[in-house]
Structure formats: C-alpha cells, structure tokens
C-alpha cells in the first residue's frame, strides 16, 4: 500500500512539475521570436535613420529645395513641366 501511495505521489509530482517546465519552454520560444523581431526592427530603424539623414543633411536639403522648392543658383535656368511633381529621377545630359 505504501509503495503504491509513493508511486502515485511521485507521478502526480512529476506531472505537476511538467506543467511549469512546458510553460517555461514556450516562453523561451516566444522570447527568442521577440528578440529576432526586435533585431529586424532595429535594422529597419537604422535604415530609416540613414534615409532621414540623407534627406536632412546639407546635400539632401539642397536636393529637396531644388526638386520641390524654388532654389535656383545664379546663372541656372529652371523650367517647370506641367504634371511633374518633384525631380526627374534620371535626367538626360
């Protein structure tokens, strides 16, 4: 009787211990996925920051002003083309 009770107690204990271990393993997997997603987003943020720097740097501001504003240097000729918003991406020389 005592051996049967010990066996039942051990099996219940092992069964109850398996639940937190399973949850812990699932949480580790979720944490790994979250870390991978964080790394992807950080890479994307770096790319966006580089893009912003290119737009807001001295050269980027000049390009934006020439394309969308009225920046004209002395001696330059500027033409307006109806229906064209911004710069021509591949101008021909």
SVG drawing of the C-alpha trace seen along z (x, -y; Angstrom):
<svg xmlns="http://www.w3.org/2000/svg" viewBox="-2 -85 28 87">
<polyline fill="none" stroke="black" stroke-width="0.4" points="0.0,0.0 2.8,-2.4 4.7,-1.7 1.5,-2.4 0.9,-5.6 4.5,-6.7 4.3,-5.9 1.1,-7.9 2.5,-10.8 5.7,-10.8 3.7,-10.5 1.4,-13.4 4.5,-15.5 6.2,-14.8 3.0,-15.6 2.6,-18.9 6.3,-19.8 6.0,-19.2 3.4,-22.0 5.7,-24.9 8.6,-23.4 6.4,-23.3 5.3,-26.9 8.8,-27.9 9.9,-26.3 7.0,-28.0 8.0,-31.4 11.6,-30.8 10.5,-30.2 8.3,-33.4 11.2,-35.4 13.5,-34.2 11.0,-35.2 10.5,-38.6 14.3,-39.1 14.5,-38.2 11.7,-40.6 13.4,-43.3 16.6,-42.8 14.7,-43.1 13.1,-46.3 16.4,-47.8 17.8,-47.1 14.8,-48.8 15.2,-51.8 18.8,-52.2 17.9,-52.2 15.2,-54.8 17.6,-57.0 20.1,-56.8 17.3,-57.8 16.4,-60.8 20.0,-61.8 20.3,-61.8 17.2,-63.9 18.1,-66.4 21.8,-66.6 23.1,-69.7 23.1,-67.9 19.7,-66.4 18.2,-69.7 19.6,-71.2 18.2,-68.4 14.8,-68.8 14.8,-72.5 15.7,-72.2 13.1,-69.5 10.2,-70.8 11.1,-74.4 12.4,-77.3 16.2,-77.0 17.9,-78.4 21.6,-79.4 22.8,-82.4 23.2,-81.5 20.9,-78.5 17.8,-78.1 14.8,-76.5 11.9,-75.0 8.5,-74.0 6.9,-70.9 3.2,-70.7 2.2,-67.4 5.6,-66.7 5.9,-66.9 9.4,-66.9 12.6,-65.9 13.2,-63.8 14.9,-60.7 17.2,-60.0 17.8,-63.3 19.5,-63.1 22.5,-65.4"/>
</svg>
